[in-house]
Amino acid sequence: MKTHKYTTLIAFFILALVFTNCERNILVLPDGSSNNPVFRLEMDLDNSPISIIAGENDIYNHTAFTADSDEVLSFHGSLAKADCSSSCAGSFNLKLRNFEVGVSKFDVSRSISAKSYPYKYSAAPTTDAIELHMDISTQASKPQITWNLNNRSITQQSLSDVHVINLVDEREVFAALNIVDEATGLRSFVDKEIELDSDITGVSSRIALRQIEGDSVEFSIIHTLSDGFEPLAATLWAIEDLDGRNPKLITDQTGKITLRIGEGKSISNATSFLSDNDGTRTGAGVEVKYDPVRGLIYHDANFDYLVEKIITGGSDLALQSFEFNFIDENGISFSSAKGEQNDISTFDIIQVEPYLDNAEGQKTVKLTCSFSCRIYDDTGSFKQVNNAIATIAVAIP
């Protein structure tokens, strides 16, 4: 990568609120920033590399936050010429929508946090949505956290966060939490159904380990108590070495197995539950090693959840979604919201940092983020964005 040098760098910030006039606020960067560009976007656009840097070629970082007619806040950041913000050829614009309705409903830890966001899709069918609060518990010292929520992969950094999920598949929501500990390289997971009816107590499972002697270990499956669901008599264990060799399945009615773990084992369990008129399932897994000095090395993964609200027709609000726009050299506007994305396309905020107040005393934050997506024009033609990495500022209430 080339080193870009320039002598002056001034970032212009535009704050726009619904029902108010736009004001331009100027943010002067700290001394010394001219040799280390703060705001930039690098990506491949239809296999052509693009690098946009604030402070070069009359490019500035503009920001705004707006509220639409549904009173949903959006947080904007753009890299564009000094005099046009997001409206002229060559501008690149990022927009992130809030997690909740209401112009006063801003909480930076929930509204803009380090995690994955789905893409807004303007033509998506209307469904209800839920606001889901997840609290994670784990002994992993350096956890890498990944969710699968209704077949959508989501990363997050905090042990507590809020996700907005559009309801599909007869209003069933299954959540799978996967944690890899960077300190040990070991993985654990747990999955269960999210009960939308507050009168139903859901079930959760975890694997308990008891060292018998040396690397001889007893594994047992423990379920939370639920008035509505009873576990079926048989439970299914899957066991293999950490390198994937020697896989075996064991159907067991005691809920306990004993084995020697050798150089390490991956253990998982699946249990089904029945009630008078419904059923559910849970799963849990753990990777474990044995060290003669440290003993058993592993970590748990578990979570509690709270369905904070069910939002009728909530998918139309596109809460907690991301949109990327680009205006080409001919003035044609392309947007990620004008067409569908594939299932693995996400916008990932890697880091959120408080930044300088602007001239009006309004706060800003600096985002480091990554994404890949398709951006469409009004005719359905698209350009492919790959491996985009951006550092960009947005204004916040």
QUIPEQUI-V154785 format. One record per residue. N is the residue number from 1. RES is the residue in three letters. SS is DSSP state (H for helix, E for strand, - for the rest). NEAR is the number of other ideal C-beta (glycine too) atoms within 10 Angstrom. Layout:
BEGIN
N	RES	SS	NEAR
N	RES	SS	NEAR
END
This chain:
BEGIN
1	MET	-	5
2	LYS	-	5
3	THR	-	7
4	HIS	-	14
5	LYS	-	11
6	TYR	-	13
7	THR	-	7
8	THR	-	9
9	LEU	-	22
10	ILE	E	13
11	ALA	E	24
12	PHE	E	18
13	PHE	E	27
14	ILE	E	19
15	LEU	E	22
16	ALA	-	18
17	LEU	-	16
18	VAL	-	12
19	PHE	-	6
20	THR	-	10
21	ASN	-	6
22	CYS	-	11
23	GLU	E	15
24	ARG	E	15
25	ASN	E	20
26	ILE	E	12
27	LEU	E	20
28	VAL	E	13
29	LEU	-	20
30	PRO	-	9
31	ASP	-	6
32	GLY	-	7
33	SER	H	16
34	SER	H	16
35	ASN	H	11
36	ASN	-	11
37	PRO	-	19
38	VAL	-	19
39	PHE	-	25
40	ARG	E	19
41	LEU	E	23
42	GLU	E	15
43	MET	E	21
44	ASP	E	14
45	LEU	E	17
46	ASP	-	10
47	ASN	-	7
48	SER	E	8
49	PRO	E	10
50	ILE	E	14
51	SER	E	13
52	ILE	E	20
53	ILE	E	19
54	ALA	-	26
55	GLY	-	23
56	GLU	-	14
57	ASN	-	10
58	ASP	-	9
59	ILE	E	22
60	TYR	E	23
61	ASN	E	29
62	HIS	E	29
63	THR	E	29
64	ALA	E	23
65	PHE	E	25
66	THR	E	17
67	ALA	E	19
68	ASP	-	13
69	SER	-	6
70	ASP	-	11
71	GLU	-	15
72	VAL	-	21
73	LEU	E	24
74	SER	E	19
75	PHE	E	22
76	HIS	E	23
77	GLY	E	28
78	SER	E	25
79	LEU	E	23
80	ALA	E	24
81	LYS	E	16
82	ALA	-	12
83	ASP	-	10
84	CYS	-	15
85	SER	-	22
86	SER	-	20
87	SER	-	14
88	CYS	-	12
89	ALA	-	15
90	GLY	-	16
91	SER	-	21
92	PHE	E	23
93	ASN	E	22
94	LEU	E	25
95	LYS	E	23
96	LEU	E	24
97	ARG	E	21
98	ASN	-	26
99	PHE	-	23
100	GLU	-	23
101	VAL	-	17
102	GLY	-	12
103	VAL	-	17
104	SER	-	8
105	LYS	-	15
106	PHE	-	17
107	ASP	-	12
108	VAL	H	13
109	SER	H	12
110	ARG	H	19
111	SER	H	21
112	ILE	-	20
113	SER	-	19
114	ALA	-	18
115	LYS	E	22
116	SER	E	20
117	TYR	E	23
118	PRO	E	21
119	TYR	E	23
120	LYS	-	24
121	TYR	-	17
122	SER	-	13
123	ALA	-	8
124	ALA	-	15
125	PRO	-	9
126	THR	-	11
127	THR	-	16
128	ASP	-	16
129	ALA	E	22
130	ILE	E	19
131	GLU	E	21
132	LEU	E	20
133	HIS	E	15
134	MET	E	22
135	ASP	E	13
136	ILE	E	21
137	SER	E	13
138	THR	E	18
139	GLN	-	12
140	ALA	-	21
141	SER	-	10
142	LYS	-	9
143	PRO	E	19
144	GLN	E	14
145	ILE	E	22
146	THR	E	17
147	TRP	E	22
148	ASN	E	15
149	LEU	E	18
150	ASN	-	15
151	ASN	-	10
152	ARG	E	15
153	SER	E	14
154	ILE	E	20
155	THR	E	16
156	GLN	E	21
157	GLN	-	15
158	SER	-	15
159	LEU	-	13
160	SER	E	14
161	ASP	E	21
162	VAL	E	22
163	HIS	E	24
164	VAL	E	24
165	ILE	E	24
166	ASN	E	23
167	LEU	-	18
168	VAL	-	14
169	ASP	-	9
170	GLU	-	5
171	ARG	-	12
172	GLU	-	13
173	VAL	E	20
174	PHE	E	17
175	ALA	E	20
176	ALA	E	18
177	LEU	E	22
178	ASN	E	18
179	ILE	E	22
180	VAL	E	20
181	ASP	E	21
182	GLU	-	11
183	ALA	-	12
184	THR	-	16
185	GLY	-	11
186	LEU	-	20
187	ARG	E	20
188	SER	E	28
189	PHE	E	19
190	VAL	E	25
191	ASP	E	21
192	LYS	E	24
193	GLU	E	20
194	ILE	E	18
195	GLU	-	20
196	LEU	-	16
197	ASP	-	11
198	SER	-	9
199	ASP	-	7
200	ILE	-	16
201	THR	-	13
202	GLY	-	18
203	VAL	-	21
204	SER	-	18
205	SER	E	23
206	ARG	E	19
207	ILE	E	21
208	ALA	E	14
209	LEU	E	15
210	ARG	E	12
211	GLN	E	13
212	ILE	E	11
213	GLU	E	7
214	GLY	-	11
215	ASP	-	20
216	SER	E	13
217	VAL	E	21
218	GLU	E	13
219	PHE	E	22
220	SER	E	16
221	ILE	E	23
222	ILE	E	12
223	HIS	E	18
224	THR	-	14
225	LEU	-	7
226	SER	-	17
227	ASP	-	9
228	GLY	-	18
229	PHE	-	24
230	GLU	E	13
231	PRO	E	18
232	LEU	-	13
233	ALA	-	9
234	ALA	-	12
235	THR	E	22
236	LEU	E	16
237	TRP	E	20
238	ALA	E	15
239	ILE	E	18
240	GLU	E	15
241	ASP	E	14
242	LEU	-	17
243	ASP	-	9
244	GLY	-	8
245	ARG	-	7
246	ASN	-	10
247	PRO	-	10
248	LYS	E	9
249	LEU	E	10
250	ILE	E	12
251	THR	E	8
252	ASP	E	15
253	GLN	-	9
254	THR	-	10
255	GLY	-	19
256	LYS	E	14
257	ILE	E	17
258	THR	E	11
259	LEU	E	17
260	ARG	E	12
261	ILE	-	24
262	GLY	-	12
263	GLU	-	10
264	GLY	-	17
265	LYS	E	22
266	SER	E	20
267	ILE	E	23
268	SER	E	17
269	ASN	E	25
270	ALA	E	17
271	THR	E	19
272	SER	E	14
273	PHE	E	21
274	LEU	E	13
275	SER	-	13
276	ASP	-	7
277	ASN	-	6
278	ASP	-	13
279	GLY	E	11
280	THR	E	20
281	ARG	E	17
282	THR	E	24
283	GLY	E	17
284	ALA	E	25
285	GLY	E	19
286	VAL	E	23
287	GLU	E	22
288	VAL	E	22
289	LYS	E	19
290	TYR	E	20
291	ASP	E	9
292	PRO	-	7
293	VAL	-	4
294	ARG	-	8
295	GLY	E	11
296	LEU	E	14
297	ILE	E	15
298	TYR	-	23
299	HIS	-	20
300	ASP	-	17
301	ALA	E	27
302	ASN	E	19
303	PHE	E	21
304	ASP	E	11
305	TYR	E	19
306	LEU	E	13
307	VAL	E	16
308	GLU	E	13
309	LYS	E	15
310	ILE	E	14
311	ILE	E	20
312	THR	-	10
313	GLY	-	10
314	GLY	H	21
315	SER	H	20
316	ASP	H	16
317	LEU	H	21
318	ALA	-	24
319	LEU	-	24
320	GLN	-	24
321	SER	E	25
322	PHE	E	24
323	GLU	E	24
324	PHE	E	25
325	ASN	E	19
326	PHE	E	21
327	ILE	E	21
328	ASP	-	15
329	GLU	-	7
330	ASN	-	6
331	GLY	-	10
332	ILE	-	13
333	SER	E	18
334	PHE	E	21
335	SER	E	23
336	SER	H	28
337	ALA	H	21
338	LYS	H	22
339	GLY	-	19
340	GLU	-	13
341	GLN	-	19
342	ASN	-	9
343	ASP	-	9
344	ILE	-	8
345	SER	-	17
346	THR	-	20
347	PHE	E	25
348	ASP	E	17
349	ILE	E	21
350	ILE	E	15
351	GLN	E	12
352	VAL	E	19
353	GLU	E	11
354	PRO	E	11
355	TYR	-	22
356	LEU	-	15
357	ASP	-	14
358	ASN	-	23
359	ALA	-	13
360	GLU	-	12
361	GLY	-	7
362	GLN	-	17
363	LYS	E	14
364	THR	E	23
365	VAL	E	20
366	LYS	E	18
367	LEU	E	22
368	THR	E	15
369	CYS	E	22
370	SER	E	15
371	PHE	E	24
372	SER	E	19
373	CYS	E	24
374	ARG	E	19
375	ILE	E	23
376	TYR	E	19
377	ASP	-	16
378	ASP	-	10
379	THR	-	8
380	GLY	-	8
381	SER	-	12
382	PHE	E	17
383	LYS	E	15
384	GLN	E	12
385	VAL	E	22
386	ASN	E	13
387	ASN	E	11
388	ALA	E	20
389	ILE	E	13
390	ALA	E	22
391	THR	E	21
392	ILE	E	25
393	ALA	E	23
394	VAL	E	26
395	ALA	E	26
396	ILE	E	19
397	PRO	-	17
END
